[in-house]
Amino acid sequence: MRLTPTLLLSALLPLFGGCQFMAAAPSDPNIGTTRMQGELRAAGGQLLFKPCTENRTFVINDVAATGVLQEAANLAKDANDKLFADVRGRLTGSKQASNDGQLEVRQLYRLEPSTRACEDPNFKQLTLRASGHEPEWDIKASGKGMVLNRVGKDPLPLPFLEEEVPGGGLTLTSEANSQHVELWVAPQRCLDGATGAVRHLRAELRIDGQTLRGCGYFGGARDN
């Protein structure tokens, strides 16, 4: 049978349509993942994660090359140290004699030398937190506004406007109380020089003609 140009085109159309469908299909590595906070410790040559308020433990598998294994090794002073980790990942695998499976880490939000961060009562309400040193400053943002704390000054509550910027960053700006305040955050590994903590956001606070630098992380009220 000889195919005419019309028949040939008709035969290929479903194939072209299928290719377009496959090309347009979104590929989101975070699908099926969950943000989790918990305790990290080394045992048996592995890094184990115990979620807050749970007794289960999972072997860390850094499938997205977040650097969590090396960061934990750098931050722990000795093999018995416990760290706090805030990560996004997927629990997989079957229970073993020494653990309850694996945690496939996709994103590292923060890692710090603390075993009390699980007790933070404000984490779930926060959308963003940023802080810096020399001078000390701290901003906590939520759906109700943001509060700026600076050494030697009273806490300053402010309404703000949030905008996305190219590259996955954000700006929080406020013109209240006769002050212009800007907080800029960008997705970039940031090391707190005072505590050694690792954050996933680099932060800049612009106020009173000054630019104060620091680190930040998304709070529990922001799911990304």
Secondary structure, DSSP 8 states (H G I E B T S, - for coil): ----HHHHHHHHHHHHHHHHHHHHS---TTTT-EEEEEEEEEETTEEEEEETT----EEEE-TT---HHHHHHHH-SSTT--EEEEEEEEEES---SS-S-EEEEEEEEEEES-S-GGG-TTGGGEEEEEEETTTTEEEEEETTEEEEEETTS--EEE--EEEEETTTEEEEEE-GGG--EEEEEEEEEEE-TTT--EEEEEEEEEETTEEEEEEEEE-TT---
